[in-house]
């Protein structure tokens, strides 16, 4: 039986125009053997959810540096539920005050990685999430 690569949607919700960290994460995830779909800048939570559905992703990784994470991250989780992707884990990252993290987790965000988080730790966390998800078997992809 062929094994499936982990499919990660990396998304920048809202009006945040800084995507260096998101692009670096996408690069690191690809190097770890994952398939990455990057939405680009200025995506609405609805657009992110629809892309997640169309691409049949295993995990959604959100990045926000604008300070709108308290609205955009929970709204993305809601939109994912609305399109039937409520079981897809969502993680977030960016410039997020520690006092905001409990509320984000209560809203359905699995984990928050603040500025300066290790890319290695983020990749490992995504791999551990995928290992818990029955749809994803490995990061090795389809090898003969």
N, C-alpha and C positions, 0 to 999 in steps of 0.2 A: 504494500500500500504506500502510495506517495505521501510524503510529509509536507505539510503546508508551512510556508514562511509566515512569520508574524507580520501582519499588515498594520502599520501605524499611520494615523492621520495627524500631521503636525499642522496646527492652525493658529492664526493670529486674529482673534476676534476684535471687533471695534475699530476705532480710528488710530490705534497705535501704529506708527510708521517705522518702528525699529524692529528689524527681523534678523539681526546678526546671530543672536542666540538660537533662534528657531532654526536657522539654516545650519548652524554648527551642530545642533542636535540631530537634524535630519542626516547630516553627513556621518555622524558617529553611529547612528542607528543602522544606516546602510552598511557601514564597515563591520557592524556586528552581525550582518547577514539578514537584516530585516528589510521588508519592502516598505518604502516610505512614500506617502502621498502628501505633498506640501500644498496648502491652499493658496498661499500668497497672502498679501496684506489686506486689511480692511474687510474681513469677512463677517457677516452677521451670524449669530447663533443658528438661525434657520439654514443658512447656506452651508455651514459646517455640518449640521445634522444631515442634510440632504446629500452632501458629499460622502459622509460616513456610510450612509445607506447605499449609495451608488457604488462605492468602492468596496463594500463589505469588509470594513476594517475590524480589527480585533481590539484596538486601543485608540483613544483620542488623546492627544497631547496638546494642551492649550498654552499659549504664551501671551502674557500681557504685561506691558510696562507703563501703561497709561494711567493706572489707578482705578480703572473701571472693572476690575476683576470681580468685585462683590456683586455686580449685576450680570456681567457677561458670562462668567463661568456657570453660575446656577441656571441661567437662561439657556445655555447650551445643553446642559443636562436635561432640562425640560423638553427642549426641541428634540433631543435624541429619543426621549420616551415617546413623544408624539409621532415620530416616524417609525416606531417599532424597534429602536436600537437602545432601549433602556438598559439592556444587560451589558453594554460595552463599557468597560472601565474608562474613566476620564481622569487624567492627571493635569496639573497646572504648574506653571512656572512663571517667574518674572520678579518684578519688584513688588513683593507682597508683604505687608507688615505682619509680624507674628501674631498679633491680636486678631487678624482677619482669618487665620487658618482654621480655627475650630468651626466657624460659621460656614466656611467653604466645604469642609468635610461633612458637616451636617446636611448641606445641600446636595451631596452626592459625589463630590470630588474625592477620589481615592487617596491622592497624595499631592502635596504642594512642595515644589522645589524652589527655594528662594534664590536670589541673586548670589552667585558664587558657589552654587551646588556643583558637585563633581559630575561631569558627564558620565564617568564610569558608573557612579551610583545610580544615575537616571537610567542608563542602559540596563543595568542589573535589575532595577526595580521593574522595568517594563518586561524583561524576560521572566521575572517571577510572576507578574500578573498573567502573562500569556501561558505560563505553565499551569496556572490554576484554571484557565479557560479551556474547556474541552474542545473547542473548535481549532485551537492552535497546538501543534505538536512540537515544533522545533524551529530554530532560527537557521537551520542548515539548508532549507529549501528542498527542491526536488533533485536528489542525487541518485544516479543509477546504482 
